[in-house]
Amino acid sequence: MFEEPFRWMEAISTRHSYVREKLQKGQPVIAVPYKEGAMILGFAPQPGKIFEVYDRIAMGGLGHPADVERLRMSLLDMAHLEGFNRSAQDVTIVRMLQ
């Protein structure tokens, strides 16, 4: 019974170091807006994790591919629902993150 807090703290520490290690290996994604659209660049040699979510919304992800895909699908569902209930012009990243 007395070992439980120690094991819990050890598990949190292990998870924290695992996440930190994975984030250190991550590559940046840069987005540059211009009049006709936006240019999104990733600097990783492996296949990128840059996805179009909606007409004018894109995302870059870092992490396990299944987690990134789940997040992308959730955002895509939210964007489609917002576009259906209002209009496609009302779908913005600010509205989706509220």
N, CA, C and O atoms as a GROMACS GRO file, in nm:
protein
  392
    1MET      N    1   0.081  -0.119   0.000
    1MET     CA    2   0.000   0.000   0.000
    1MET      C    3   0.086   0.126   0.000
    1MET      O    4   0.052   0.225  -0.064
    2PHE      N    5   0.198   0.121   0.073
    2PHE     CA    6   0.284   0.239   0.080
    2PHE      C    7   0.366   0.258  -0.048
    2PHE      O    8   0.418   0.366  -0.072
    3GLU      N    9   0.377   0.152  -0.130
    3GLU     CA   10   0.454   0.163  -0.253
    3GLU      C   11   0.377   0.231  -0.365
    3GLU      O   12   0.438   0.275  -0.462
    4GLU      N   13   0.248   0.241  -0.354
    4GLU     CA   14   0.166   0.296  -0.462
    4GLU      C   15   0.206   0.437  -0.504
    4GLU      O   16   0.220   0.460  -0.624
    5PRO      N   17   0.224   0.533  -0.413
    5PRO     CA   18   0.264   0.667  -0.459
    5PRO      C   19   0.398   0.666  -0.532
    5PRO      O   20   0.417   0.740  -0.629
    6PHE      N   21   0.492   0.582  -0.487
    6PHE     CA   22   0.621   0.575  -0.554
    6PHE      C   23   0.605   0.521  -0.695
    6PHE      O   24   0.662   0.577  -0.789
    7ARG      N   25   0.528   0.414  -0.711
    7ARG     CA   26   0.508   0.358  -0.845
    7ARG      C   27   0.435   0.456  -0.936
    7ARG      O   28   0.464   0.463  -1.055
    8TRP      N   29   0.341   0.530  -0.879
    8TRP     CA   30   0.269   0.630  -0.958
    8TRP      C   31   0.365   0.739  -1.005
    8TRP      O   32   0.362   0.778  -1.122
    9MET      N   33   0.450   0.789  -0.914
    9MET     CA   34   0.547   0.893  -0.950
    9MET      C   35   0.648   0.841  -1.052
    9MET      O   36   0.688   0.913  -1.143
   10GLU      N   37   0.689   0.716  -1.036
   10GLU     CA   38   0.782   0.657  -1.131
   10GLU      C   39   0.718   0.645  -1.270
   10GLU      O   40   0.784   0.672  -1.370
   11ALA      N   41   0.593   0.605  -1.276
   11ALA     CA   42   0.523   0.594  -1.404
   11ALA      C   43   0.509   0.730  -1.471
   11ALA      O   44   0.526   0.742  -1.592
   12ILE      N   45   0.477   0.833  -1.393
   12ILE     CA   46   0.465   0.969  -1.448
   12ILE      C   47   0.600   1.016  -1.499
   12ILE      O   48   0.608   1.076  -1.607
   13SER      N   49   0.707   0.990  -1.425
   13SER     CA   50   0.841   1.031  -1.467
   13SER      C   51   0.882   0.960  -1.596
   13SER      O   52   0.939   1.021  -1.686
   14THR      N   53   0.853   0.831  -1.604
   14THR     CA   54   0.886   0.755  -1.724
   14THR      C   55   0.809   0.809  -1.844
   14THR      O   56   0.866   0.826  -1.952
   15ARG      N   57   0.682   0.835  -1.827
   15ARG     CA   58   0.600   0.889  -1.936
   15ARG      C   59   0.650   1.027  -1.978
   15ARG      O   60   0.656   1.058  -2.097
   16HIS      N   61   0.686   1.110  -1.880
   16HIS     CA   62   0.736   1.245  -1.909
   16HIS      C   63   0.865   1.238  -1.990
   16HIS      O   64   0.881   1.312  -2.087
   17SER      N   65   0.958   1.151  -1.952
   17SER     CA   66   1.084   1.140  -2.025
   17SER      C   67   1.060   1.082  -2.165
   17SER      O   68   1.128   1.122  -2.260
   18TYR      N   69   0.965   0.990  -2.179
   18TYR     CA   70   0.933   0.934  -2.310
   18TYR      C   71   0.879   1.042  -2.403
   18TYR      O   72   0.921   1.051  -2.519
   19VAL      N   73   0.787   1.124  -2.354
   19VAL     CA   74   0.729   1.231  -2.435
   19VAL      C   75   0.836   1.334  -2.470
   19VAL      O   76   0.842   1.379  -2.584
   20ARG      N   77   0.920   1.370  -2.375
   20ARG     CA   78   1.027   1.467  -2.401
   20ARG      C   79   1.122   1.415  -2.509
   20ARG      O   80   1.163   1.490  -2.597
   21GLU      N   81   1.157   1.286  -2.503
   21GLU     CA   82   1.246   1.227  -2.602
   21GLU      C   83   1.183   1.232  -2.742
   21GLU      O   84   1.251   1.264  -2.839
   22LYS      N   85   1.054   1.201  -2.751
   22LYS     CA   86   0.986   1.203  -2.880
   22LYS      C   87   0.974   1.345  -2.935
   22LYS      O   88   0.987   1.366  -3.056
   23LEU      N   89   0.949   1.442  -2.848
   23LEU     CA   90   0.937   1.581  -2.894
   23LEU      C   91   1.071   1.636  -2.941
   23LEU      O   92   1.074   1.719  -3.032
   24GLN      N   93   1.182   1.592  -2.880
   24GLN     CA   94   1.313   1.640  -2.923
   24GLN      C   95   1.347   1.593  -3.064
   24GLN      O   96   1.422   1.661  -3.135
   25LYS      N   97   1.293   1.480  -3.105
   25LYS     CA   98   1.319   1.428  -3.239
   25LYS      C   99   1.230   1.494  -3.344
   25LYS      O  100   1.251   1.474  -3.464
   26GLY      N  101   1.133   1.571  -3.302
   26GLY     CA  102   1.038   1.633  -3.394
   26GLY      C  103   1.103   1.740  -3.481
   26GLY      O  104   1.201   1.803  -3.442
   27GLN      N  105   1.047   1.759  -3.598
   27GLN     CA  106   1.094   1.860  -3.691
   27GLN      C  107   0.990   1.971  -3.702
   27GLN      O  108   0.870   1.944  -3.693
   28PRO      N  109   1.034   2.094  -3.720
   28PRO     CA  110   0.939   2.206  -3.725
   28PRO      C  111   0.857   2.208  -3.855
   28PRO      O  112   0.897   2.153  -3.958
   29VAL      N  113   0.743   2.271  -3.845
   29VAL     CA  114   0.657   2.297  -3.959
   29VAL      C  115   0.638   2.448  -3.965
   29VAL      O  116   0.604   2.510  -3.865
   30ILE      N  117   0.660   2.505  -4.082
   30ILE     CA  118   0.648   2.650  -4.099
   30ILE      C  119   0.538   2.677  -4.201
   30ILE      O  120   0.532   2.613  -4.306
   31ALA      N  121   0.451   2.771  -4.170
   31ALA     CA  122   0.344   2.812  -4.261
   31ALA      C  123   0.363   2.959  -4.294
   31ALA      O  124   0.382   3.042  -4.205
   32VAL      N  125   0.358   2.991  -4.423
   32VAL     CA  126   0.374   3.129  -4.469
   32VAL      C  127   0.249   3.166  -4.549
   32VAL      O  128   0.225   3.110  -4.656
   33PRO      N  129   0.169   3.261  -4.498
   33PRO     CA  130   0.051   3.302  -4.574
   33PRO      C  131   0.088   3.402  -4.684
   33PRO      O  132   0.181   3.482  -4.667
   34TYR      N  133   0.017   3.398  -4.792
   34TYR     CA  134   0.030   3.499  -4.897
   34TYR      C  135  -0.106   3.518  -4.961
   34TYR      O  136  -0.202   3.451  -4.923
   35LYS      N  137  -0.116   3.609  -5.057
   35LYS     CA  138  -0.245   3.651  -5.109
   35LYS      C  139  -0.328   3.536  -5.166
   35LYS      O  140  -0.449   3.532  -5.143
   36GLU      N  141  -0.267   3.445  -5.239
   36GLU     CA  142  -0.341   3.337  -5.304
   36GLU      C  143  -0.359   3.214  -5.216
   36GLU      O  144  -0.428   3.120  -5.257
   37GLY      N  145  -0.301   3.211  -5.098
   37GLY     CA  146  -0.313   3.093  -5.012
   37GLY      C  147  -0.206   3.090  -4.906
   37GLY      O  148  -0.174   3.192  -4.845
   38ALA      N  149  -0.150   2.973  -4.886
   38ALA     CA  150  -0.045   2.956  -4.786
   38ALA      C  151   0.050   2.847  -4.833
   38ALA      O  152   0.011   2.755  -4.905
   39MET      N  153   0.174   2.858  -4.790
   39MET     CA  154   0.273   2.756  -4.818
   39MET      C  155   0.314   2.695  -4.684
   39MET      O  156   0.352   2.767  -4.592
   40ILE      N  157   0.304   2.564  -4.674
   40ILE     CA  158   0.337   2.494  -4.550
   40ILE      C  159   0.454   2.401  -4.578
   40ILE      O  160   0.447   2.318  -4.669
   41LEU      N  161   0.560   2.416  -4.501
   41LEU     CA  162   0.682   2.338  -4.521
   41LEU      C  163   0.713   2.257  -4.396
   41LEU      O  164   0.700   2.306  -4.284
   42GLY      N  165   0.755   2.133  -4.418
   42GLY     CA  166   0.807   2.049  -4.310
   42GLY      C  167   0.952   2.016  -4.343
   42GLY      O  168   0.985   1.999  -4.460
   43PHE      N  169   1.036   2.006  -4.243
   43PHE     CA  170   1.179   1.985  -4.266
   43PHE      C  171   1.224   1.842  -4.238
   43PHE      O  172   1.344   1.816  -4.231
   44ALA      N  173   1.133   1.750  -4.222
   44ALA     CA  174   1.168   1.612  -4.191
   44ALA      C  175   1.193   1.534  -4.320
   44ALA      O  176   1.122   1.554  -4.419
   45PRO      N  177   1.292   1.443  -4.321
   45PRO     CA  178   1.316   1.362  -4.441
   45PRO      C  179   1.209   1.254  -4.462
   45PRO      O  180   1.185   1.213  -4.575
   46GLN      N  181   1.147   1.209  -4.354
   46GLN     CA  182   1.042   1.107  -4.366
   46GLN      C  183   0.912   1.173  -4.413
   46GLN      O  184   0.901   1.296  -4.413
   47PRO      N  185   0.814   1.092  -4.453
   47PRO     CA  186   0.686   1.151  -4.498
   47PRO      C  187   0.629   1.244  -4.392
   47PRO      O  188   0.625   1.212  -4.274
   48GLY      N  189   0.585   1.358  -4.438
   48GLY     CA  190   0.539   1.462  -4.346
   48GLY      C  191   0.406   1.434  -4.282
   48GLY      O  192   0.329   1.348  -4.325
   49LYS      N  193   0.382   1.508  -4.178
   49LYS     CA  194   0.254   1.499  -4.108
   49LYS      C  195   0.183   1.633  -4.120
   49LYS      O  196   0.144   1.693  -4.020
   50ILE      N  197   0.168   1.677  -4.243
   50ILE     CA  198   0.094   1.800  -4.272
   50ILE      C  199  -0.033   1.757  -4.345
   50ILE      O  200  -0.027   1.689  -4.448
   51PHE      N  201  -0.147   1.798  -4.291
   51PHE     CA  202  -0.275   1.753  -4.345
   51PHE      C  203  -0.366   1.872  -4.370
   51PHE      O  204  -0.363   1.970  -4.296
   52GLU      N  205  -0.447   1.861  -4.474
   52GLU     CA  206  -0.554   1.958  -4.495
   52GLU      C  207  -0.673   1.911  -4.412
   52GLU      O  208  -0.714   1.795  -4.422
   53VAL      N  209  -0.727   2.001  -4.332
   53VAL     CA  210  -0.843   1.967  -4.250
   53VAL      C  211  -0.971   2.013  -4.319
   53VAL      O  212  -1.070   1.940  -4.323
   54TYR      N  213  -0.969   2.133  -4.372
   54TYR     CA  214  -1.085   2.189  -4.440
   54TYR      C  215  -1.032   2.279  -4.550
   54TYR      O  216  -0.912   2.282  -4.573
   55ASP      N  217  -1.118   2.353  -4.618
   55ASP     CA  218  -1.076   2.434  -4.732
   55ASP      C  219  -0.957   2.524  -4.701
   55ASP      O  220  -0.862   2.530  -4.778
   56ARG      N  221  -0.963   2.594  -4.590
   56ARG     CA  222  -0.858   2.691  -4.557
   56ARG      C  223  -0.789   2.658  -4.425
   56ARG      O  224  -0.732   2.747  -4.362
   57ILE      N  225  -0.795   2.534  -4.382
   57ILE     CA  226  -0.738   2.495  -4.253
   57ILE      C  227  -0.649   2.373  -4.274
   57ILE      O  228  -0.690   2.274  -4.335
   58ALA      N  229  -0.527   2.381  -4.223
   58ALA     CA  230  -0.433   2.269  -4.229
   58ALA      C  231  -0.374   2.249  -4.090
   58ALA      O  232  -0.382   2.337  -4.004
   59MET      N  233  -0.315   2.133  -4.069
   59MET     CA  234  -0.251   2.106  -3.941
   59MET      C  235  -0.125   2.025  -3.964
   59MET      O  236  -0.114   1.949  -4.060
   60GLY      N  237  -0.030   2.043  -3.875
   60GLY     CA  238   0.090   1.962  -3.872
   60GLY      C  239   0.090   1.886  -3.740
   60GLY      O  240   0.053   1.943  -3.637
   61GLY      N  241   0.130   1.761  -3.742
   61GLY     CA  242   0.123   1.681  -3.621
   61GLY      C  243   0.254   1.614  -3.588
   61GLY      O  244   0.334   1.582  -3.676
   62LEU      N  245   0.275   1.593  -3.460
   62LEU     CA  246   0.392   1.523  -3.410
   62LEU      C  247   0.343   1.420  -3.310
   62LEU      O  248   0.269   1.454  -3.218
   63GLY      N  249   0.383   1.298  -3.327
   63GLY     CA  250   0.341   1.194  -3.234
   63GLY      C  251   0.312   1.065  -3.307
   63GLY      O  252   0.352   1.046  -3.422
   64HIS      N  253   0.243   0.977  -3.239
   64HIS     CA  254   0.209   0.848  -3.297
   64HIS      C  255   0.111   0.870  -3.412
   64HIS      O  256   0.016   0.946  -3.398
   65PRO      N  257   0.132   0.804  -3.526
   65PRO     CA  258   0.044   0.826  -3.642
   65PRO      C  259  -0.104   0.803  -3.613
   65PRO      O  260  -0.188   0.874  -3.668
   66ALA      N  261  -0.136   0.707  -3.529
   66ALA     CA  262  -0.278   0.682  -3.498
   66ALA      C  263  -0.338   0.799  -3.419
   66ALA      O  264  -0.453   0.835  -3.440
   67ASP      N  265  -0.259   0.858  -3.330
   67ASP     CA  266  -0.308   0.973  -3.252
   67ASP      C  267  -0.327   1.095  -3.341
   67ASP      O  268  -0.426   1.168  -3.328
   68VAL      N  269  -0.232   1.117  -3.432
   68VAL     CA  270  -0.242   1.231  -3.524
   68VAL      C  271  -0.364   1.213  -3.615
   68VAL      O  272  -0.437   1.309  -3.641
   69GLU      N  273  -0.384   1.092  -3.663
   69GLU     CA  274  -0.499   1.065  -3.751
   69GLU      C  275  -0.631   1.082  -3.677
   69GLU      O  276  -0.728   1.133  -3.733
   70ARG      N  277  -0.636   1.039  -3.551
   70ARG     CA  278  -0.758   1.057  -3.471
   70ARG      C  279  -0.788   1.205  -3.450
   70ARG      O  280  -0.904   1.246  -3.459
   71LEU      N  281  -0.685   1.285  -3.422
   71LEU     CA  282  -0.703   1.429  -3.407
   71LEU      C  283  -0.749   1.492  -3.538
   71LEU      O  284  -0.838   1.576  -3.538
   72ARG      N  285  -0.688   1.451  -3.649
   72ARG     CA  286  -0.726   1.504  -3.780
   72ARG      C  287  -0.872   1.470  -3.812
   72ARG      O  288  -0.946   1.555  -3.861
   73MET      N  289  -0.912   1.347  -3.786
   73MET     CA  290  -1.050   1.308  -3.813
   73MET      C  291  -1.149   1.383  -3.724
   73MET      O  292  -1.257   1.419  -3.769
   74SER      N  293  -1.113   1.407  -3.599
   74SER     CA  294  -1.200   1.484  -3.510
   74SER      C  295  -1.216   1.627  -3.560
   74SER      O  296  -1.326   1.681  -3.562
   75LEU      N  297  -1.104   1.688  -3.601
   75LEU     CA  298  -1.111   1.825  -3.655
   75LEU      C  299  -1.190   1.829  -3.785
   75LEU      O  300  -1.266   1.922  -3.809
   76LEU      N  301  -1.173   1.728  -3.868
   76LEU     CA  302  -1.246   1.721  -3.995
   76LEU      C  303  -1.396   1.709  -3.970
   76LEU      O  304  -1.476   1.775  -4.037
   77ASP      N  305  -1.435   1.625  -3.874
   77ASP     CA  306  -1.577   1.611  -3.841
   77ASP      C  307  -1.634   1.742  -3.787
   77ASP      O  308  -1.744   1.782  -3.823
   78MET      N  309  -1.557   1.809  -3.701
   78MET     CA  310  -1.602   1.938  -3.647
   78MET      C  311  -1.618   2.041  -3.758
   78MET      O  312  -1.715   2.116  -3.760
   79ALA      N  313  -1.521   2.044  -3.851
   79ALA     CA  314  -1.527   2.141  -3.960
   79ALA      C  315  -1.646   2.114  -4.051
   79ALA      O  316  -1.715   2.207  -4.092
   80HIS      N  317  -1.671   1.988  -4.083
   80HIS     CA  318  -1.786   1.955  -4.168
   80HIS      C  319  -1.918   1.991  -4.100
   80HIS      O  320  -2.009   2.043  -4.164
   81LEU      N  321  -1.928   1.965  -3.972
   81LEU     CA  322  -2.049   1.998  -3.898
   81LEU      C  323  -2.070   2.150  -3.893
   81LEU      O  324  -2.181   2.198  -3.912
   82GLU      N  325  -1.962   2.223  -3.868
   82GLU     CA  326  -1.970   2.370  -3.865
   82GLU      C  327  -2.008   2.425  -4.002
   82GLU      O  328  -2.091   2.516  -4.012
   83GLY      N  329  -1.948   2.370  -4.108
   83GLY     CA  330  -1.980   2.414  -4.243
   83GLY      C  331  -2.122   2.380  -4.283
   83GLY      O  332  -2.185   2.455  -4.357
   84PHE      N  333  -2.174   2.268  -4.236
   84PHE     CA  334  -2.311   2.228  -4.266
   84PHE      C  335  -2.411   2.316  -4.191
   84PHE      O  336  -2.511   2.360  -4.248
   85ASN      N  337  -2.384   2.341  -4.062
   85ASN     CA  338  -2.477   2.419  -3.980
   85ASN      C  339  -2.475   2.568  -4.014
   85ASN      O  340  -2.577   2.635  -4.001
   86ARG      N  341  -2.363   2.620  -4.056
   86ARG     CA  342  -2.352   2.763  -4.086
   86ARG      C  343  -2.320   2.781  -4.234
   86ARG      O  344  -2.410   2.775  -4.318
   87SER      N  345  -2.195   2.803  -4.265
   87SER     CA  346  -2.150   2.809  -4.405
   87SER      C  347  -2.002   2.778  -4.408
   87SER      O  348  -1.934   2.781  -4.305
   88ALA      N  349  -1.951   2.748  -4.526
   88ALA     CA  350  -1.810   2.713  -4.539
   88ALA      C  351  -1.719   2.829  -4.499
   88ALA      O  352  -1.609   2.807  -4.449
   89GLN      N  353  -1.764   2.953  -4.519
   89GLN     CA  354  -1.684   3.070  -4.482
   89GLN      C  355  -1.676   3.087  -4.330
   89GLN      O  356  -1.584   3.152  -4.280
   90ASP      N  357  -1.771   3.030  -4.257
   90ASP     CA  358  -1.771   3.041  -4.111
   90ASP      C  359  -1.677   2.942  -4.043
   90ASP      O  360  -1.652   2.953  -3.923
   91VAL      N  361  -1.624   2.847  -4.118
   91VAL     CA  362  -1.533   2.748  -4.059
   91VAL      C  363  -1.395   2.811  -4.049
   91VAL      O  364  -1.326   2.827  -4.149
   92THR      N  365  -1.356   2.845  -3.927
   92THR     CA  366  -1.223   2.901  -3.902
   92THR      C  367  -1.158   2.822  -3.790
   92THR      O  368  -1.226   2.756  -3.711
   93ILE      N  369  -1.027   2.830  -3.783
   93ILE     CA  370  -0.954   2.760  -3.678
   93ILE      C  371  -0.989   2.816  -3.541
   93ILE      O  372  -0.992   2.743  -3.442
   94VAL      N  373  -1.014   2.946  -3.534
   94VAL     CA  374  -1.050   3.008  -3.406
   94VAL      C  375  -1.182   2.951  -3.356
   94VAL      O  376  -1.195   2.919  -3.238
   95ARG      N  377  -1.280   2.938  -3.445
   95ARG     CA  378  -1.410   2.884  -3.405
   95ARG      C  379  -1.399   2.737  -3.366
   95ARG      O  380  -1.468   2.692  -3.274
   96MET      N  381  -1.314   2.662  -3.434
   96MET     CA  382  -1.299   2.520  -3.403
   96MET      C  383  -1.228   2.497  -3.270
   96MET      O  384  -1.252   2.396  -3.204
   97LEU      N  385  -1.140   2.587  -3.231
   97LEU     CA  386  -1.065   2.569  -3.107
   97LEU      C  387  -1.136   2.625  -2.985
   97LEU      O  388  -1.087   2.609  -2.873
   98GLN      N  389  -1.250   2.689  -3.002
   98GLN     CA  390  -1.322   2.743  -2.886
   98GLN      C  391  -1.393   2.635  -2.810
   98GLN      O  392  -1.459   2.664  -2.710
   0.00000   0.00000   0.00000
